[in-house]
Amino acid sequence: MALVESSAVTLGAKMPSFELENAQGTLFRSHRLTGQVGTLVVFTCNHCPYAIATWPRLIHLAQAFRDQGIVTIAINPNIHPDYPADSPEEMLRKVAEWGIPFPYLVDRDQSVARAFAAQCTPDPYLYDGTGSLVYHGRIDDSWKDESAVTRTDLRDAMAALVDGSPVPADQVPSMGCSIKWVY
């Protein structure tokens, strides 16, 4: 496991468009997944301890903000023969086990991860209703222990977006396992 921080992406950048399938083969197009208020795209996977620890928080955030106009999408860029725990078959198991209520998509050729400049899992990107990046950083300040969280960075950004308030510009990079690039 190589610990990596998310890369710097310019706020205001437009969300890259994409077409990806979920583990069952259903095609999803980004322009049909966007929320009226915003869209949260998170690059994540099944095996990374950082991703595993934050999945429950991600699911809770998605449920809390869905009715407020923010759509959540998870994308797995780690479809790699050396990491069978991240295979589409395992993704299906995790969707059932964790009760993932939003699209969990397969980035087989990692082109979408590259278009977003994703580096780690988890790597969250929050876009406003016009598709402009307003937040790219960590979920909170304690990936390992949810009971120790004192700053809810992503939640605060989502709440600001819903309220029409400025999203804080002070954004701490996310950190996690490096994406398992296939070259």
N, C-alpha and C positions, 0 to 999 in steps of 0.2 A: 504494500500500500504506500503510494507516494502522496504525501500531503501537498496540496496545491491550493493557491488562492485564485479566486475568479479574476479574470483580466479586466482592465479598465475599458469601459465602453462609454462613449460620449452620451450623456443624457440628451434626450431629444431625438436620438437616432430612431429611424423607422424600423418597425418590426419586419424582419425578413419574411417573405411569404414561403409557404412550404406545402407539400402534400406528403403525408405519411400514413401508413397503416397501423392499426392496433395489432395486438398479437393474434387476433382472430381473422385478420386480413381485411377488415373494413377500412376503406380509404377515408381520411379526414383531410380537408383543405383548410388552411389557416384562415382564409377570408370568411369562412362559415363558422368559425369557432370564436370569433372575437366577441367580447362583451360590450354592452352599451357604454358602461362606465370605464371598463378596463379589461385587460387580459394578462393573466399571470402564466408565464411559461417557465417551467422548471426542468432543467436537465438533471436527471437522477437515474438511479439503478436499483437493483435488488441486493447486491452483495456488499457494497461499501458501508462500513460502520457509521459514517457520518450520515449517509442517506437513510440507513435503517433507523437511526435514532430520531431523525427529523420527519420521517413519513407521517407519524400520527399528527404532528403539528401542521404539516402541509394539508392533510385531509381535513383537519378541523378548520383551518383558515379558508379552504375552498368552500366548505359547507357554510361557514359564517358569512361569507361575502357573496355567495352565488345569488341570493335573492336581492342583493344590493347592486347587481349589474356587473360583477367581475367574474369572468370565466377563467377556470384553471385548466391547464394542459400540462401533462408530464411527458417528457421525452427521454427515452433510454438510448444513449449513443454507444453503449458498451456491448454491442452484439459482436462478440469476439470469441473465437474458438477456445482461447485459454481461460475464459470466464463463463462456464456453462450456467452458473447461477443467474446470469443476466439474459439468458436465452428467452425468446418469445414464449416458449412453453412455461418457463418459470415465471414470466411476467403474468401469465394467466392465473397461475397459482396465487401470486401475490395480490392480484386484483381481488380474488375471492377471499383470501385470508385477511387482508387488511381492509376490505370494503372500500376500495378506491372508487369514488363516485364521479370521476371525470376521466376524459380520455388519457390513456397511458400508451404512448405511441412508440413505434420502433424506428430508429434512425439507422438502418442497416449499413448504409455507406458513409455515415457520419457527416454528410454534406450539410445537414441542417445545423448540427452542432458547430461546424466550421463557419457557417453563415452568421450565426449569433456570436461567434468568438467565445463559445463556452469552453471552460477549462477543467472544471471539477464537478463532482457530484456530492451534494446538490449545488446547483448554480441557478438561482432565481432571477427572472427578468419581469418587471412589471411595466406594462404599457397602458397609456390612457386610452380613452375611447377613440382617439384619432390615430392610434397606433404608434405614438411617440413614447420612447423609453423615459420613464419617470423614476424608476428605482432598479438598481442592480447591486445586490449585496446579500448579506447574510439574513437568515431567517430570524435569528435572535442571538443573544450573547452567551449561550451555553448549549452547544450542540449535544453534549454528552449527557446532561442532566436537566431535564425540563423543569424540575422543581427549583433549580438554581437560577433560572432566567430572571434577569432584572431589566433587560431592554428587549422589547419586542419590535425590532426594526421593520420587518416586513409587514407585520400587522399594522404598525403605525403608518407606514406608507400607504397601505390599502385603505385604511380609515381616512387618511387625508384625501386620497383620491375620491372616495365616496362623498366626503363632505365638501369637496370643491376647494379644499385648502391646498396650499403649496406642499408638495412632498419634500421633506427635509433633504437638503443637498448633501449633508454629511452622511455618507454611506460607507459602511465598513464592508470590505470584500467578504464574500462567502469563502469557506474553505472546506475541503473534502478530498476524497481520493481523486487522483488525476483520471481524466477520461482515458480509456484504454484504446488509444488510437491504432487503427489498422492502416498501415502505410502501403 
